[in-house]
């Protein structure tokens, strides 16, 4: 309920490693990549979100005296290191893929180039922010995609895992394509539309349903969505709603946004019957909204059954990403500056699990489009100093099954670099767009993807390739692993 200094929003081992680096005189500039390994919910991609909060976090990094006192009280930290923390600030560079972009596993969503003590400290918070908002934005996209053009309202605040998850989950859901949120604070903070109707308790607080409907219509004639299932949807709720709509017309009220909401029962059957009743009564433009534990799969099923629902209120399953509750982003060291070589020395993490072997070096990501359709062909993870000339042929290949190759001829393709510079020597040089602008950006980016890649079930797998120089760097490090592991 008060502004918080989030500098201690970190795992203890970040601080103990920082002190270790400090004591050993190790503070070389390094490169860390934040990326994820698996698309959430079986989706074909993820929606990038959360960068604005990362920027805010970095901008406000500082240790207050109460933070120093707390760390001293743990008995783990020495006074010279605590004194260093008093003067701590972030001085490095950050590159990131902007919010609203569509992203894939193993691509660096955030790249931190900074002295290792600084780069180490920010790991936890960056992952916390990016993991959460990318997850919810991707889940919201899936729900919105299933709704096929119907409005989706985010209704999840009361079921979110705490206030922050509710606030920033609502933000991410709006980025993912929702038309509004019930979260008033999120509406204020992010300048996004808010919406809502009324609860069953409103109906039950009046002597009868009709009186409750009439009262609500009198108070909110321009946003009159009446909850029709408190007692009996088809015998009571819908007929009473129709009666109120007629009375509004008779008194000269122009019906703008009006209709009913269904929150229980067989939504397909009830919505179709309600539609018939509303149409016969002369209200063909009345909204039929639905809630009740909806997700993309239930919405798809209801649409396949011919449900007459035109607006969807989605809460628990979206705000918690119930079927896939974690994004799984990681933060891995990719390179260390070598003074003698005057260059970054690439680093690689090995694992018995091939998917956990990292891509080394200072990297960027290019998106390749097929022209003139301007549809995505592949993403190319490349070294940051690589340049490409689209007037020349480009060969791309699968980094695992390397015999799978595609030759792109001049004029048949275009390329776009995805990451942008966010911080330059500790100074923010990027201005975050508004949430609704990010939402619009996502819509435009979705238009560049083939429909097969947007399927909710078994989507087409995108080609995420490594450039030849990066592939060779990785291959050499894997072949030379005894140089840094002692193995033969």
ZITA-V723935 format. One record per residue. PHI is phi in radians with two decimals (NA if undefined). OMEGA is omega in radians with two decimals (NA if undefined). Layout:
phi | omega
PHI | OMEGA
PHI | OMEGA
This chain:
phi | omega
NA | 3.09
-2.41 | 3.11
-1.10 | -3.07
-2.06 | 2.95
-1.42 | -3.02
-1.70 | -3.13
-1.06 | 3.12
-1.50 | 3.03
-1.35 | -3.06
-2.68 | 3.05
-1.41 | -3.09
-0.96 | -3.05
-1.18 | 3.03
-1.09 | -3.13
-1.27 | 3.12
-1.19 | 3.05
-1.16 | 3.10
-0.98 | 3.13
-1.11 | 3.09
-1.08 | 3.08
-1.06 | -3.12
-1.07 | -3.10
-1.17 | -3.11
-1.54 | -3.12
1.19 | -3.12
-1.81 | 3.07
-2.56 | 3.11
-1.14 | 3.06
-1.23 | -3.09
-2.33 | 3.05
-2.15 | 3.01
-2.02 | 3.05
-1.96 | 2.95
-1.79 | -3.12
-2.62 | 3.09
-2.23 | -2.99
-1.89 | -3.04
-2.42 | 3.09
-1.14 | -3.10
-1.32 | 3.02
1.04 | -3.12
1.26 | -3.13
-1.26 | 3.14
-1.50 | -3.10
-2.90 | 3.03
-2.18 | 3.09
-1.76 | -3.09
-1.36 | -3.12
-2.71 | 3.06
1.88 | -3.03
-1.09 | -3.12
-1.04 | 3.13
-1.29 | 3.02
-1.09 | 3.13
-1.05 | -3.14
-1.07 | 3.12
-1.08 | -3.11
-1.11 | -3.11
-1.08 | -3.04
-1.89 | 3.14
-1.16 | 3.00
-2.94 | 3.13
-1.66 | 3.07
-1.49 | -3.13
-1.03 | 3.12
-1.16 | 3.05
-1.20 | 3.11
-1.06 | -3.14
-1.08 | 3.13
-1.11 | -3.13
-1.13 | 3.08
-1.04 | -3.10
-1.17 | 3.11
-1.29 | -3.10
1.36 | -3.07
-1.70 | -2.94
-2.11 | -3.08
-1.63 | -2.98
-1.13 | -3.13
-1.15 | 3.09
-1.21 | 3.10
-1.08 | 3.09
-1.17 | 3.05
-1.03 | -3.13
-1.11 | 3.13
-1.02 | -3.06
-1.88 | -3.04
-1.21 | 2.92
-2.69 | -3.13
-1.42 | -3.07
-2.12 | -3.00
-1.65 | 3.11
-1.92 | 3.03
-2.35 | 2.98
-1.99 | -3.13
-2.69 | 2.98
-1.42 | -3.05
-1.10 | 3.08
-1.12 | -3.12
1.58 | 3.04
-1.37 | 3.03
-1.65 | -2.99
-2.30 | -3.02
-2.37 | 3.13
-0.98 | 3.02
1.36 | 3.07
-1.44 | 3.11
-1.16 | 3.09
-1.32 | 3.09
-2.34 | 3.08
-2.10 | -3.13
-1.87 | 3.06
-2.07 | -3.00
-2.86 | 2.96
-0.92 | -2.93
-1.07 | 3.12
-1.15 | 3.11
-1.23 | -3.10
-1.11 | -3.13
-1.24 | -3.07
-1.07 | -2.98
-1.44 | -3.07
-0.96 | -2.98
-1.09 | -3.09
-1.15 | 3.10
-1.02 | 3.14
-1.15 | 3.13
-1.01 | -3.07
-1.25 | -3.07
-1.17 | -3.14
-1.00 | -3.07
-1.19 | -3.03
-1.26 | 3.04
-1.08 | -3.13
-1.09 | -3.06
-1.24 | 3.10
-1.09 | 3.12
-1.18 | 3.10
-1.09 | 3.12
-1.08 | 3.08
-0.95 | -3.10
-1.09 | 3.13
-1.13 | 3.14
-1.10 | 3.13
-1.08 | 3.13
-1.15 | -3.11
-1.28 | 3.01
0.90 | 3.05
1.73 | 3.03
-1.23 | 3.10
-1.25 | 3.06
-2.00 | 3.11
-1.80 | 3.12
-1.50 | -3.04
-2.13 | -2.86
-1.73 | -2.97
-0.94 | -3.06
-1.21 | -3.14
-1.89 | -3.14
-1.23 | -3.14
-1.42 | 3.07
1.77 | -3.07
-1.02 | -3.11
-1.09 | 3.11
-1.13 | 3.11
-1.21 | -3.11
-1.23 | -3.06
-1.39 | 2.97
-1.15 | 3.08
-1.10 | 3.10
-1.02 | -3.12
-1.13 | 3.13
-1.13 | 3.08
-1.14 | 3.07
-1.05 | -3.13
-1.22 | 3.03
2.19 | 3.11
-1.10 | -3.11
-1.56 | -3.11
-2.90 | 3.06
-2.31 | 3.04
-1.42 | -3.03
-1.40 | -3.05
-1.15 | 3.13
-1.12 | 3.08
-1.09 | 3.09
-1.05 | 3.12
-1.18 | -3.05
-1.16 | -2.97
-2.00 | 3.10
0.94 | 3.11
-2.09 | -3.12
-1.12 | 3.05
-2.01 | -3.13
-2.68 | 3.11
3.06 | 3.12
-2.04 | 3.05
-2.61 | -3.09
-1.66 | 3.03
-1.05 | -3.13
-1.09 | 3.08
-1.06 | 3.14
-1.11 | -3.05
-1.25 | -3.13
-1.37 | -3.12
-1.78 | -3.14
-1.03 | -3.13
-2.71 | -3.08
-1.12 | -3.09
-1.09 | 3.12
-1.10 | 3.12
-1.09 | 3.13
-1.12 | -3.12
-1.06 | -3.12
-1.13 | -3.14
-1.11 | -3.14
-1.12 | 3.12
-1.16 | -3.11
-1.34 | -3.03
-2.30 | -3.07
-1.16 | -3.11
-1.65 | 3.10
-2.59 | -2.97
-1.80 | 3.05
-1.83 | -2.99
-1.79 | -3.13
-1.32 | -2.88
-1.74 | -2.98
-1.99 | -3.09
-1.15 | -3.08
-2.01 | 3.11
-2.67 | -2.96
-1.01 | -2.99
-1.52 | -3.12
-1.60 | -3.07
-2.22 | -2.99
-1.04 | -3.11
-1.16 | 3.09
-1.01 | 3.12
-1.16 | 3.09
-1.09 | 3.11
-1.05 | 3.13
-1.06 | 3.14
-1.17 | 3.12
-1.08 | 3.10
-1.12 | 3.13
-1.10 | 3.09
-1.10 | 3.12
-1.08 | -3.09
-1.14 | 3.13
-1.60 | 3.05
1.53 | 3.12
-1.39 | 3.10
-1.39 | -3.12
-1.32 | -3.14
-1.86 | 3.05
-1.62 | -3.10
-2.64 | 3.13
2.69 | -3.09
-2.26 | 3.01
-2.18 | 3.08
-1.95 | -3.06
-2.21 | -3.12
-2.84 | 3.11
1.43 | 3.12
-1.35 | -3.00
-1.13 | 3.12
-1.16 | -3.12
-1.10 | -3.08
-1.11 | -3.13
-1.17 | 3.13
-1.16 | 3.11
-1.16 | 3.12
-1.09 | 3.11
-1.08 | 3.11
-1.06 | -3.11
-1.16 | 3.14
-1.16 | 3.14
-1.15 | 3.13
-1.08 | -3.14
-1.45 | 3.11
1.61 | -3.14
-2.19 | -3.09
-1.20 | -3.13
-1.68 | 3.09
-1.16 | 3.12
-1.27 | 2.91
-2.04 | 3.12
-1.69 | 3.12
-2.39 | 2.99
-2.32 | 3.10
1.55 | 3.00
0.89 | -3.13
-1.43 | 2.92
-2.59 | -3.06
-1.13 | -3.11
-1.28 | 3.11
-1.19 | 3.10
-1.08 | 3.09
-1.04 | 3.14
-1.09 | -3.13
-1.11 | 3.10
-1.14 | 3.11
-1.13 | 3.10
-1.52 | 3.12
1.40 | 3.12
-0.97 | -3.08
-1.66 | -3.10
-1.47 | -3.11
-2.04 | -3.13
-2.63 | -3.00
-2.19 | 3.04
-1.82 | -3.02
-2.05 | -3.05
-2.08 | -2.96
-0.89 | -2.99
-1.16 | 3.13
-1.58 | -3.05
-1.19 | 3.11
-1.84 | -2.97
0.77 | -2.88
-0.98 | -3.09
-1.40 | -3.14
-2.54 | -2.93
-1.40 | 3.14
-2.50 | -3.11
-1.48 | 3.05
1.44 | 3.09
-1.20 | -3.13
-2.29 | -3.04
-2.39 | -2.97
-2.22 | 3.09
-1.18 | -3.09
-2.03 | -3.11
-2.88 | 3.11
-2.28 | -3.13
-1.25 | 3.11
-1.98 | -3.09
-1.10 | -3.10
-1.14 | -3.13
-1.38 | -3.08
0.95 | -3.10
-2.83 | 3.05
-1.42 | 3.04
-1.67 | -3.08
-1.18 | 3.10
-2.19 | -3.12
-2.37 | 3.04
-1.70 | 3.12
-1.69 | 3.13
-2.80 | 3.00
-1.16 | 3.09
-1.62 | -3.02
-1.06 | -3.11
-1.24 | 3.13
-1.68 | 3.03
-1.32 | -3.00
-1.51 | 3.01
-1.62 | -3.03
-1.45 | 2.93
1.53 | 3.13
-1.53 | -2.90
-2.10 | 2.97
-2.46 | -3.12
-2.35 | 3.03
-1.96 | 3.00
-1.77 | -3.11
-1.88 | -3.11
-2.01 | 2.98
-1.45 | 3.13
-1.99 | 0.19
-1.55 | -3.10
-1.17 | -3.06
0.95 | 3.08
-1.98 | -3.07
-1.10 | 3.03
-1.73 | -3.08
-2.92 | 2.90
-1.87 | -3.11
-2.07 | 3.03
-1.46 | -3.00
-2.34 | 3.02
-1.28 | -2.97
-1.08 | -3.10
-1.63 | 3.12
-1.33 | 3.05
-2.21 | -3.10
-2.33 | 3.14
-2.01 | -3.05
-1.28 | 3.04
-1.49 | 3.12
-2.06 | 3.11
-1.10 | 3.11
-2.28 | 3.07
-1.75 | 3.03
-2.07 | -3.06
-2.61 | 3.11
-1.23 | -3.07
-1.29 | 3.09
-1.80 | 3.10
-1.68 | -2.90
-1.16 | 3.11
-1.31 | 3.09
-1.47 | -3.03
-2.27 | 3.06
-2.33 | 3.09
-1.76 | 3.12
-1.74 | -3.07
-1.59 | 3.13
-0.95 | -3.13
1.56 | -3.12
-1.69 | -3.07
-2.61 | 2.99
-2.37 | -3.09
-2.38 | 3.10
-2.48 | 3.08
-1.41 | -3.04
-1.49 | -3.08
-1.23 | 3.05
-2.23 | 3.12
-1.31 | -3.13
-1.88 | 3.09
-2.15 | 3.10
-2.20 | -3.10
0.92 | 3.07
1.47 | -3.12
-1.87 | 3.13
-1.22 | -3.12
-2.08 | -3.07
-2.23 | 3.10
-1.92 | -3.11
-1.25 | 3.02
-1.21 | 3.02
-1.21 | -3.09
-1.04 | -3.11
-1.18 | 3.05
-1.21 | 3.09
-1.14 | 3.09
-1.01 | 3.12
-1.14 | 3.10
-1.08 | 3.12
-1.02 | 3.14
-1.05 | 3.12
-1.16 | -3.13
-1.15 | 3.11
-1.08 | 3.12
-1.16 | 3.14
-1.56 | 3.12
-1.80 | 3.07
-1.14 | -3.14
-1.00 | -3.11
-1.11 | 3.13
-1.37 | -3.09
-1.74 | 3.08
-1.02 | 3.12
-1.37 | 3.14
-2.06 | 3.11
0.87 | 3.13
-1.20 | 3.04
-1.02 | -3.12
-1.43 | -3.13
-1.24 | 3.07
-1.51 | 3.08
-2.04 | -2.98
-1.87 | 3.00
-1.80 | 3.04
-1.13 | -3.14
-1.08 | 3.10
-1.08 | 3.11
-1.19 | 3.11
-1.03 | -3.13
-1.18 | 3.08
-1.06 | -3.13
-1.14 | -3.14
-1.07 | -3.13
-1.15 | 3.12
-1.12 | 3.11
-1.17 | 3.13
-1.24 | -3.08
-1.77 | -3.01
-1.08 | 3.13
-1.14 | -3.13
-1.18 | -3.13
-2.17 | 3.08
-1.99 | -3.06
1.43 | -3.14
-1.51 | 3.08
-2.15 | NA
